[in-house]
Amino acid sequence: MVEILDVIKARDPGEFEFHQAVQEVVESVTPVLDRNPHYRRAAVLERITEPER
């Protein structure tokens, strides 16, 4: 899941609170994603980490 954090940091530099929030969400949902690979294939994590503008 480190790669998603790298993508977020590159896409939204300077948004440190958002980076922290994404990291916390990634840490909490990783067990669910590990048990349900179809969520990874559906790019759920990428979708929920798109910031509201």
Secondary structure, 3 states (H helix, E strand, C coil): CHHHHHHHHHHCCCCHHHHHHHHHHHHHHHHHHHHCHHHHHCCHHHHHCCCCC
